[in-house]
Amino acid sequence: MATINDNYLKFKAGYLFPEIARRVNTFAEAHPEAKIIKLGIGDVTEPLPEACRLAMIKAVEDMGDRATFKGYGPEQGYAWLREKIAAQDFQARGCEIDASEIFISDGSKCDTGNILDIFGNNNTIAVTDPVYPVYVDTNVMAGNTGVVNDRGESEGLVYLPITAENNFTAEIPSQKVDLIYLCFPNNPTGATTTKEHLRDWVDYARVNDGIILFDAAYEAFITDASVPHSIYEIEGARDCAIEFRSFSKNAGFTGTRCALTVVPKTLKGKATDGSDVELWKLWNRRQSTKFNGVSYIVQRGAEAVYSDEGKAQVKSLIEFYLENGKIICSKLQNAGINVYGGVNAPYVWVQTPKGLSSWDFFDKLLQTCHVVGTPGSGFGAAGEEYFRISAFNSRENVEAAMQRITEKFKV
């Protein structure tokens, strides 16, 4: 009989979002009359920008003509898309990133997990708490952790609590770590970081020969000019950081699938024999071996994000979701509930009222308000007694959900 990867047996429960779906489906089956509003997962609801749709329609037509038909594309992505990303997302902000250092993929969720393929199993790894579950779970699957304790923490990981008490700031660890996951604007708390704080992290990583895995999937929601959009805005970050970005939340590509990862050619890791190895070469080999690239049609749609029309339409989408965030914050604050985030990010981090646990609040919201959010404890031990509400939904649903919640939970 074939043996299995025993690391999967370390999980005490299912992945957070399938567990949410299971509870919601059970309730819906028992109460078919309930009009459930889902503000849980970070899935967008508004249509793709017109510029992207038109570009993809044109790309489909290209596929119908032998002269313009495209088969296998470059695994790293088409140069015309990578060049626009390099120029407009990075170089325009003073970041020394070349198009050759950008890899187009089908999702930053995939990349933040797949990046572990190029790292060894003897690294000390730090994650924030609460944290996007993929960072932890993929390390469990890769065999980088031990058993899971009663608090839901995986042995072998260094947890960096981010709470209201420390202004949701990931404090520099006192010990040496090799891989550091940072996500800003943060999922799930909606918190942002400063250039000064990122500089501290870059300095720490360079002194300790560490690598920062920087998830900037929500950078498009930043409205504060002082908040950095990229870790490469910090001098020296090219030598210690990999950055992940996505078209999912800015342009609504959650179902269309397109993202990117930046691996600077100056970034190095250590081989077992102590020699320095360029991580770009390893990631390029990994992608060329295990990935066939994003479709031509989707990449043309992503390219349209950088057109004048695309920029205006994406800006409108971002403003729409940010307004949803403002409504959520305002309504809950008026009801006496403590909230964080929702300003430079599409997530609102809610302190559960009346001392309810995260999952108790989830169940109570579902059963009494027919509203779905995400229990904070699902993101880590420090997320207990918090709850994430997503601004990704229609205005009508957001307003209706807030009315239901504030009527039931006014403090």
C-alpha positions as CSV (number, residue, x, y, z in Angstrom):
1,M,0.0,0.0,0.0
2,A,1.3,3.5,-0.8
3,T,2.3,5.6,2.2
4,I,1.0,9.1,2.8
5,N,2.5,12.4,3.8
6,D,2.0,12.1,7.6
7,N,2.4,15.9,8.0
8,Y,-1.3,16.2,6.9
9,L,-2.3,14.2,10.0
10,K,-1.0,17.1,12.2
11,F,-4.0,19.1,11.4
12,K,-6.6,19.0,14.2
13,A,-9.4,20.5,12.1
14,G,-10.2,21.4,8.5
15,Y,-9.0,24.5,6.7
16,L,-10.7,27.5,8.1
17,F,-12.9,28.5,5.2
18,P,-14.2,25.0,4.4
19,E,-15.2,24.7,8.0
20,I,-17.1,28.0,7.7
21,A,-18.8,26.7,4.5
22,R,-19.8,23.5,6.3
23,R,-21.4,25.4,9.2
24,V,-23.2,27.8,6.8
25,N,-24.5,24.9,4.6
26,T,-25.8,23.0,7.6
27,F,-27.7,26.1,8.8
28,A,-29.0,26.9,5.3
29,E,-30.3,23.4,4.9
30,A,-32.1,23.6,8.2
31,H,-33.4,27.1,7.5
32,P,-34.1,27.5,3.8
33,E,-36.0,30.7,4.4
34,A,-33.0,32.5,5.8
35,K,-31.5,35.2,3.6
36,I,-27.8,34.7,4.4
37,I,-25.3,37.5,3.8
38,K,-21.7,36.3,3.4
39,L,-19.1,38.8,4.6
40,G,-16.6,36.0,5.4
41,I,-14.1,35.1,2.7
42,G,-12.3,37.8,0.8
43,D,-14.1,37.1,-2.5
44,V,-15.1,40.1,-4.6
45,T,-18.6,40.6,-5.9
46,E,-18.4,43.4,-8.5
47,P,-17.9,42.7,-12.2
48,L,-14.5,42.8,-13.8
49,P,-13.4,46.2,-15.1
50,E,-14.7,46.8,-18.6
51,A,-11.1,47.4,-19.9
52,C,-10.1,43.9,-18.7
53,R,-13.2,42.3,-20.2
54,L,-12.7,44.0,-23.6
55,A,-9.0,43.0,-23.6
56,M,-9.9,39.4,-22.9
57,I,-12.6,39.4,-25.6
58,K,-9.9,40.6,-28.1
59,A,-7.5,37.9,-26.8
60,V,-10.2,35.2,-27.4
61,E,-10.5,36.5,-31.0
62,D,-6.7,36.3,-31.3
63,M,-7.0,32.6,-30.4
64,G,-9.3,32.1,-33.4
65,D,-6.7,33.2,-36.0
66,R,-3.7,31.2,-36.9
67,A,-1.6,34.3,-37.2
68,T,-2.3,35.5,-33.6
69,F,-3.0,32.1,-31.9
70,K,-1.0,31.4,-28.8
71,G,-0.1,28.0,-27.4
72,Y,2.3,27.5,-24.5
73,G,3.4,30.8,-23.2
74,P,6.5,31.6,-21.3
75,E,6.3,30.1,-17.8
76,Q,7.5,33.4,-16.3
77,G,4.8,35.4,-18.0
78,Y,4.6,37.5,-21.2
79,A,7.2,40.2,-21.3
80,W,4.6,42.9,-22.2
81,L,2.8,42.3,-18.9
82,R,5.9,42.0,-16.8
83,E,7.3,45.2,-18.2
84,K,4.1,47.2,-17.4
85,I,4.1,45.8,-13.8
86,A,7.8,46.7,-13.3
87,A,7.4,50.2,-14.6
88,Q,4.1,51.2,-13.0
89,D,3.9,49.2,-9.8
90,F,7.6,49.3,-8.8
91,Q,9.9,51.7,-10.8
92,A,7.3,54.5,-10.5
93,R,7.7,54.2,-6.7
94,G,11.4,54.3,-6.8
95,C,11.8,50.5,-6.5
96,E,14.7,49.0,-8.5
97,I,12.8,46.0,-9.9
98,D,13.3,44.8,-13.4
99,A,10.7,42.9,-15.5
100,S,13.0,39.9,-15.6
101,E,12.5,39.6,-11.8
102,I,8.7,39.3,-12.0
103,F,7.0,35.9,-12.3
104,I,3.3,35.8,-13.4
105,S,1.2,33.2,-11.6
106,D,-2.3,32.0,-11.1
107,G,-2.5,33.3,-7.5
108,S,-0.5,34.7,-4.6
109,K,-2.1,32.1,-2.4
110,C,-0.4,29.5,-4.5
111,D,2.9,31.3,-4.6
112,T,3.1,31.9,-0.8
113,G,2.8,28.1,-0.4
114,N,4.8,27.0,-3.4
115,I,7.7,29.2,-2.4
116,L,8.6,26.7,0.2
117,D,9.8,24.4,-2.6
118,I,13.0,26.3,-2.9
119,F,13.8,26.4,0.8
120,G,15.2,23.7,3.1
121,N,13.5,22.1,6.0
122,N,15.9,23.4,8.7
123,N,14.9,27.0,8.6
124,T,13.5,28.8,11.6
125,I,10.2,30.4,10.5
126,A,8.3,33.4,11.9
127,V,4.7,34.2,11.3
128,T,2.5,36.9,12.8
129,D,-0.4,35.9,15.0
130,P,-3.1,36.2,13.8
131,V,-2.0,35.1,10.3
132,Y,-3.3,34.1,6.9
133,P,-3.7,30.4,7.5
134,V,-2.0,29.4,4.3
135,Y,1.4,30.5,5.6
136,V,1.2,28.1,8.5
137,D,-0.7,25.2,6.9
138,T,1.7,25.0,4.0
139,N,4.7,24.8,6.4
140,V,2.9,22.0,8.2
141,M,2.4,20.1,4.9
142,A,6.0,20.6,4.0
143,G,7.2,19.1,7.3
144,N,8.6,22.3,8.8
145,T,6.6,22.0,12.0
146,G,5.9,19.7,14.9
147,V,2.7,18.9,16.7
148,V,-0.1,21.5,17.1
149,N,-0.8,22.5,20.7
150,D,-4.1,23.3,22.4
151,R,-3.8,26.9,21.3
152,G,-3.6,25.9,17.7
153,E,0.1,26.8,17.4
154,S,2.4,24.6,15.4
155,E,5.6,23.5,17.2
156,G,8.6,24.9,15.5
157,L,7.2,28.2,14.3
158,V,8.0,31.5,16.0
159,Y,4.7,33.5,16.6
160,L,4.7,37.3,16.6
161,P,1.5,38.5,18.2
162,I,-0.2,41.5,16.6
163,T,-2.9,42.9,18.8
164,A,-4.6,46.1,19.8
165,E,-2.1,46.3,22.7
166,N,0.9,46.7,20.3
167,N,-1.1,48.6,17.7
168,F,-1.0,45.5,15.5
169,T,2.7,45.8,14.9
170,A,4.8,42.8,14.2
171,E,7.6,43.1,16.7
172,I,11.2,42.2,15.7
173,P,12.0,38.8,17.3
174,S,14.7,38.6,19.9
175,Q,16.0,35.4,18.4
176,K,17.4,34.7,14.9
177,V,14.8,33.5,12.3
178,D,15.5,32.6,8.7
179,L,12.1,33.1,7.0
180,I,9.7,35.8,8.0
181,Y,6.1,36.1,6.7
182,L,4.8,39.7,6.7
183,C,1.5,40.8,5.2
184,F,0.6,44.5,4.9
185,P,-2.0,45.8,4.6
186,N,-2.7,42.9,6.9
187,N,-5.0,40.0,6.4
188,P,-6.9,39.6,8.7
189,T,-6.6,42.7,10.9
190,G,-6.6,45.4,8.2
191,A,-3.6,47.0,9.9
192,T,-0.8,48.8,7.9
193,T,2.8,49.3,8.6
194,T,5.2,52.3,8.3
195,K,8.4,52.6,6.2
196,E,10.3,53.0,9.5
197,H,9.0,49.7,10.7
198,L,9.7,47.9,7.4
199,R,13.2,49.4,7.5
200,D,13.7,47.7,10.9
201,W,12.6,44.4,9.4
202,V,14.9,44.8,6.4
203,D,17.8,45.7,8.7
204,Y,17.1,42.7,10.9
205,A,16.8,40.3,7.9
206,R,20.1,41.5,6.5
207,V,22.0,41.2,9.7
208,N,20.6,37.7,10.3
209,D,20.8,36.5,6.7
210,G,17.0,36.1,6.8
211,I,14.4,36.2,4.0
212,I,11.2,38.3,4.3
213,L,8.2,36.8,2.4
214,F,6.2,40.0,1.9
215,D,2.5,39.6,0.9
216,A,1.3,42.8,-0.6
217,A,-2.0,41.4,-2.0
218,Y,-3.9,44.4,-0.6
219,E,-1.6,47.3,-1.5
220,A,-4.1,48.8,-3.9
221,F,-6.3,49.7,-0.9
222,I,-3.7,52.0,0.6
223,T,-5.0,55.6,0.7
224,D,-2.5,57.0,3.2
225,A,0.5,58.5,1.3
226,S,2.9,57.6,4.1
227,V,2.1,53.9,4.0
228,P,4.5,51.8,1.8
229,H,3.0,49.8,-1.1
230,S,6.1,47.6,-1.5
231,I,8.9,46.4,0.7
232,Y,11.2,47.4,-2.1
233,E,10.6,51.0,-1.2
234,I,13.0,50.2,1.6
235,E,16.7,50.4,0.7
236,G,18.4,47.0,0.9
237,A,15.1,45.0,0.6
238,R,16.3,43.6,-2.8
239,D,18.9,41.6,-0.8
240,C,16.4,40.0,1.7
241,A,12.8,40.0,0.4
242,I,10.4,38.3,-2.0
243,E,7.2,40.1,-2.7
244,F,3.8,38.6,-3.6
245,R,1.0,40.5,-5.4
246,S,-2.3,39.7,-6.9
247,F,-4.9,41.0,-9.4
248,S,-7.6,39.3,-7.3
249,K,-8.6,42.1,-5.0
250,N,-7.8,45.3,-7.0
251,A,-9.2,44.2,-10.3
252,G,-11.6,41.4,-9.2
253,F,-9.6,38.5,-10.6
254,T,-10.5,36.0,-7.8
255,G,-12.2,33.8,-10.4
256,T,-10.0,34.8,-13.3
257,R,-6.7,34.0,-11.6
258,C,-3.6,36.2,-12.1
259,A,-0.9,37.3,-9.7
260,L,2.8,37.9,-9.5
261,T,5.9,37.2,-7.4
262,V,9.0,39.3,-7.4
263,V,12.3,37.5,-6.8
264,P,15.3,39.9,-7.1
265,K,18.3,38.5,-8.8
266,T,20.5,39.8,-6.0
267,L,18.7,37.6,-3.4
268,K,20.6,34.6,-2.2
269,G,20.2,31.6,0.1
270,K,22.7,29.1,1.5
271,A,23.3,25.6,0.2
272,T,24.1,22.8,2.5
273,D,27.8,23.1,1.7
274,G,27.7,26.8,2.7
275,S,27.8,28.3,-0.8
276,D,25.6,31.2,-1.9
277,V,22.8,30.3,-4.3
278,E,20.7,32.8,-6.3
279,L,17.0,32.2,-5.4
280,W,15.8,33.6,-8.7
281,K,17.4,30.6,-10.5
282,L,15.7,28.2,-8.1
283,W,12.3,29.8,-8.4
284,N,12.6,30.0,-12.2
285,R,13.5,26.2,-12.3
286,R,10.6,25.4,-10.0
287,Q,8.1,27.4,-12.1
288,S,9.4,26.0,-15.4
289,T,9.1,22.5,-14.0
290,K,5.8,22.6,-12.2
291,F,3.9,25.4,-13.9
292,N,2.8,26.0,-17.5
293,G,2.0,29.7,-17.0
294,V,-1.1,31.8,-16.9
295,S,-3.2,31.8,-20.1
296,Y,-2.6,34.4,-22.8
297,I,-6.3,35.6,-22.4
298,V,-6.0,36.2,-18.7
299,Q,-2.7,38.0,-19.0
300,R,-4.1,40.3,-21.7
301,G,-6.9,41.1,-19.2
302,A,-4.3,41.8,-16.5
303,E,-2.3,44.1,-18.9
304,A,-5.5,46.2,-19.4
305,V,-5.3,47.1,-15.7
306,Y,-2.4,49.4,-16.6
307,S,-4.3,51.3,-19.4
308,D,-5.8,54.7,-18.6
309,E,-9.3,53.2,-18.7
310,G,-8.2,50.2,-16.6
311,K,-6.6,52.5,-14.0
312,A,-9.8,54.6,-13.6
313,Q,-12.0,51.5,-13.4
314,V,-9.9,49.7,-10.9
315,K,-9.7,52.9,-8.8
316,S,-13.5,53.0,-8.8
317,L,-13.7,49.4,-7.6
318,I,-11.2,50.0,-4.8
319,E,-13.2,53.1,-3.7
320,F,-16.4,51.1,-3.7
321,Y,-15.1,48.4,-1.4
322,L,-13.4,51.0,0.8
323,E,-16.7,52.8,1.2
324,N,-18.2,49.5,2.3
325,G,-15.4,49.3,4.9
326,K,-16.3,52.8,6.2
327,I,-19.9,51.8,6.5
328,I,-19.1,48.7,8.4
329,C,-16.8,50.5,10.8
330,S,-19.2,53.4,11.3
331,K,-22.2,51.3,12.0
332,L,-20.4,48.9,14.4
333,Q,-18.7,51.8,16.3
334,N,-22.0,53.5,16.7
335,A,-23.3,50.3,18.2
336,G,-20.5,50.4,20.8
337,I,-18.4,47.6,19.2
338,N,-14.6,48.1,18.9
339,V,-13.3,47.8,15.4
340,Y,-9.9,48.1,13.7
341,G,-8.8,48.3,10.0
342,G,-11.2,49.0,7.2
343,V,-9.3,52.2,6.2
344,N,-6.3,51.1,4.1
345,A,-7.6,47.6,3.7
346,P,-10.8,45.8,2.8
347,Y,-11.1,44.0,6.1
348,V,-12.6,45.1,9.4
349,W,-11.2,43.4,12.6
350,V,-14.0,43.4,15.2
351,Q,-13.6,42.8,18.9
352,T,-16.3,40.3,19.8
353,P,-18.9,41.8,22.1
354,K,-20.0,40.6,25.5
355,G,-17.0,38.3,25.9
356,L,-18.1,35.9,23.2
357,S,-15.5,33.6,21.7
358,S,-14.8,33.9,18.0
359,W,-16.7,30.8,17.0
360,D,-19.6,31.6,19.4
361,F,-19.9,35.0,17.8
362,F,-19.8,33.3,14.4
363,D,-22.6,31.0,15.3
364,K,-24.7,33.7,17.0
365,L,-24.3,36.0,14.0
366,L,-25.3,33.2,11.6
367,Q,-28.2,32.0,13.7
368,T,-29.7,35.4,14.8
369,C,-28.6,37.8,12.0
370,H,-28.0,35.3,9.1
371,V,-24.7,37.0,8.5
372,V,-21.4,35.2,7.9
373,G,-18.0,36.5,9.0
374,T,-14.7,34.8,9.9
375,P,-13.8,33.8,13.4
376,G,-10.5,35.4,14.5
377,S,-9.3,32.3,16.2
378,G,-9.1,30.7,12.8
379,F,-6.2,33.0,12.1
380,G,-4.3,32.1,15.2
381,A,-4.4,32.1,19.0
382,A,-4.1,35.9,19.2
383,G,-7.2,36.2,17.1
384,E,-9.5,34.8,19.8
385,E,-12.3,37.2,20.7
386,Y,-11.9,38.9,17.4
387,F,-13.8,38.5,14.2
388,R,-13.0,39.5,10.6
389,I,-15.7,41.1,8.4
390,S,-15.0,41.6,4.7
391,A,-15.9,44.7,2.7
392,F,-16.2,42.6,-0.4
393,N,-19.9,42.6,-1.2
394,S,-22.7,44.7,-2.7
395,R,-23.6,47.9,-1.0
396,E,-27.1,46.6,-0.4
397,N,-25.8,43.5,1.4
398,V,-23.3,45.4,3.5
399,E,-26.0,47.9,4.7
400,A,-28.5,45.1,5.4
401,A,-25.9,43.1,7.3
402,M,-24.9,46.1,9.5
403,Q,-28.5,46.8,10.3
404,R,-29.1,43.2,11.4
405,I,-25.9,43.1,13.5
406,T,-26.4,46.4,15.2
407,E,-30.0,45.6,16.1
408,K,-28.9,42.4,17.9
409,F,-25.6,43.4,19.3
410,K,-25.9,47.1,20.4
411,V,-23.6,47.5,23.4
